[in-house]
């Protein structure tokens, strides 16, 4: 809880100044440290309190791969800012310029080191998922065409897989299992179509979506994050 609060304080207002269509991208999958890993880091590296984000996977051909970043590395700082949890690192990367090198401070078993990386523009499919996450939800692929409670379900229409607790999506009433039909004025018939529509969605205004919930069509307006 305390780490999340620190991240929010450091990052307050960062994304409001960033064009969602120009998010920077590192090209990694990450996760938070476990409590046991924090204790091990504190002990092994002489840090009073272990913190950081674990690199789970480095995607091939990405800025992360070109920089020498490896799976298992623990990112503890981005530039001069300490990194305490995944959402913080994601936002710092997204807000960083693509035309200059960024510096990552990482921990490996053999010690601390710094890597320079030149970030790239986030791919549209990744950007769509990222915008959804900023509003507080995640998508999954839909079910094959058929009948659901007597109502026809569009083939491949994406559904809501996750609604983050306390997020704008939860406050707006979006629910896990809702079948996404429309984003703004664009009909979406697949997860890829939904990602494409989300990639064009600005983060400084509300997001309007239409979903099928059981047999009903429901309109939901999600406040900007």
C-alpha positions in Angstrom: 0.0 0.0 0.0 2.8 2.4 0.9 4.7 1.6 -2.3 1.6 2.3 -4.4 1.1 5.6 -2.6 4.7 6.6 -3.3 4.2 5.8 -7.0 1.1 7.8 -7.2 2.7 10.8 -5.6 5.7 10.7 -7.9 3.6 10.2 -11.0 0.8 12.6 -10.3 -0.1 14.4 -13.5 2.6 12.7 -15.7 0.2 11.2 -18.2 -2.0 14.3 -18.4 0.9 15.9 -20.3 1.5 12.9 -22.6 -0.2 12.3 -25.9 -1.6 8.8 -25.7 -0.8 8.3 -29.4 2.9 8.8 -28.6 3.6 6.5 -25.7 7.1 5.3 -25.5 7.8 1.5 -25.3 10.6 -0.6 -23.8 9.4 -4.1 -24.9 9.4 -6.1 -21.7 7.0 -8.0 -19.4 7.3 -7.1 -15.8 6.0 -7.9 -12.3 6.3 -6.6 -8.8 8.7 -8.1 -6.3 7.5 -10.6 -3.7 8.1 -9.8 0.0 10.7 -12.6 0.1 12.5 -11.1 -3.0 12.6 -7.7 -1.3 14.3 -9.2 1.8 16.8 -11.0 -0.4 17.6 -7.8 -2.3 18.0 -5.9 0.9 20.4 -8.5 2.3 22.4 -9.2 -0.9 22.8 -5.6 -2.1 23.0 -3.9 1.2 19.9 -1.9 0.6 17.9 -1.0 3.7 14.6 -1.8 2.0 14.4 -3.9 -1.1 12.4 -2.5 -4.0 12.2 -2.6 -7.7 10.4 -4.3 -10.6 11.4 -7.7 -12.1 11.9 -8.2 -15.8 10.0 -11.4 -16.6 10.6 -11.4 -20.4 12.5 -9.3 -22.9 10.7 -9.3 -26.2 12.9 -10.0 -29.3 13.9 -7.0 -31.4 12.8 -4.4 -28.9 14.6 -1.5 -27.3 15.0 -3.6 -24.2 16.7 -6.4 -26.1 19.1 -4.0 -27.9 20.1 -2.4 -24.6 21.2 -5.7 -23.1 18.4 -6.0 -20.6 17.8 -9.6 -19.4 15.0 -11.6 -17.9 15.5 -11.7 -14.1 17.0 -8.1 -14.0 15.5 -5.9 -11.3 14.9 -2.3 -12.3 15.3 0.0 -9.3 15.5 3.4 -11.1 14.5 5.1 -14.3 16.7 8.1 -14.8 16.9 9.7 -11.4 13.6 8.3 -10.2 13.4 5.2 -7.9 11.1 2.5 -9.3 8.9 0.9 -6.6 6.2 -1.0 -8.6 5.2 -2.0 -12.1 2.6 0.7 -12.8 5.2 3.4 -11.9 7.7 2.0 -14.4 5.1 1.7 -17.1 4.1 5.3 -16.7 7.7 6.6 -16.5 8.5 4.8 -19.8 5.3 5.9 -21.5 6.1 9.6 -20.7 9.7 9.5 -21.7 10.9 11.0 -25.0 11.7 8.6 -27.8 14.5 10.9 -29.3 16.9 10.6 -26.3 18.5 7.8 -24.4 16.9 6.8 -21.1 19.0 5.3 -18.3 17.9 2.2 -16.3 19.5 1.2 -13.1 19.3 -2.5 -12.6 20.3 -5.1 -10.0 21.8 -8.5 -11.0 23.3 -11.2 -8.8 26.8 -9.7 -9.6 25.7 -6.2 -8.5 24.3 -2.9 -9.7 24.7 -1.5 -13.1 23.3 1.0 -15.5 22.0 0.5 -19.1 21.2 3.1 -21.7 18.2 2.5 -23.9 16.6 4.4 -26.7 12.8 3.9 -26.4 10.5 3.2 -29.4 7.0 4.1 -30.2 4.5 1.7 -28.6 2.9 -0.7 -31.2 -0.8 0.0 -31.7 -2.0 -3.3 -30.2 0.1 -2.8 -27.1 -1.1 0.8 -27.0 -4.7 -0.2 -27.1 -4.3 -2.6 -24.2 -2.3 0.1 -22.3 -5.1 2.7 -22.8 -7.6 0.2 -21.5 -5.5 -0.4 -18.5 -5.3 3.3 -17.8 -9.1 3.4 -17.6 -9.0 0.3 -15.4 -9.9 -2.7 -17.5 -8.5 -5.4 -19.7 -9.9 -7.3 -22.7 -10.1 -10.9 -23.7 -11.0 -12.6 -27.0 -14.7 -13.2 -27.4 -16.6 -16.4 -27.9 -17.6 -18.0 -31.2 -20.9 -16.7 -32.6 -23.9 -18.3 -31.0 -26.8 -17.6 -28.6 -26.5 -16.2 -25.1 -29.7 -16.0 -23.2 -31.7 -15.8 -26.4 -29.6 -13.0 -27.8 -27.2 -13.4 -30.7 -23.6 -12.7 -29.8 -21.3 -11.2 -32.5 -18.5 -13.5 -33.6 -15.3 -12.7 -31.8 -16.7 -9.7 -30.0 -14.2 -9.0 -27.2 -15.3 -9.2 -23.6 -14.1 -7.5 -20.4 -11.6 -9.9 -18.7 -10.6 -7.7 -15.7 -11.9 -4.6 -14.0 -9.4 -3.1 -11.6 -10.6 -2.4 -8.1 -11.0 1.3 -7.4 -10.5 2.2 -11.1 -12.5 4.6 -13.3 -14.0 1.6 -15.0 -15.2 0.1 -11.8 -16.7 3.4 -10.7 -18.5 3.7 -14.0 -20.1 0.2 -13.5 -18.2 -1.8 -16.1 -18.3 -5.5 -15.2 -16.2 -8.6 -15.9 -18.0 -10.6 -18.7 -19.5 -7.6 -20.4 -19.3 -8.1 -24.2 -17.9 -5.0 -25.8 -19.9 -3.7 -28.8 -18.8 -0.2 -29.3 -16.1 2.3 -28.3 -17.1 5.9 -28.9 -18.8 5.8 -32.3 -16.9 2.8 -33.6 -18.4 -0.7 -33.6 -15.9 -3.4 -32.5 -16.3 -6.9 -33.7 -12.9 -8.3 -32.5 -10.3 -7.7 -29.9 -8.0 -6.3 -32.5 -10.7 -3.8 -33.6 -11.2 -2.8 -29.9 -7.5 -2.3 -29.4 -7.3 -0.1 -32.6 -10.2 2.0 -31.4 -8.6 2.4 -27.9 -5.3 3.3 -29.4 -7.0 6.4 -30.8 -8.6 7.3 -27.5 -7.3 10.4 -25.7 -6.7 10.0 -21.9 -7.9 13.5 -21.1 -11.6 12.9 -21.7 -14.2 10.3 -20.8 -14.4 7.0 -22.7 -17.9 6.0 -23.9 -18.5 2.3 -24.5 -21.5 0.1 -25.2 -21.6 -3.5 -23.9 -23.9 -6.4 -23.9 -24.7 -7.6 -20.4 -26.8 -10.7 -20.6 -29.7 -9.8 -22.9 -29.3 -6.0 -22.4 -27.3 -3.4 -24.2 -25.7 -1.1 -21.7 -24.0 2.3 -22.2 -21.1 3.1 -19.9 -19.2 6.3 -19.7 -15.8 5.9 -18.0 -14.2 9.1 -16.6 -10.7 10.0 -17.8 -8.0 8.5 -15.5 
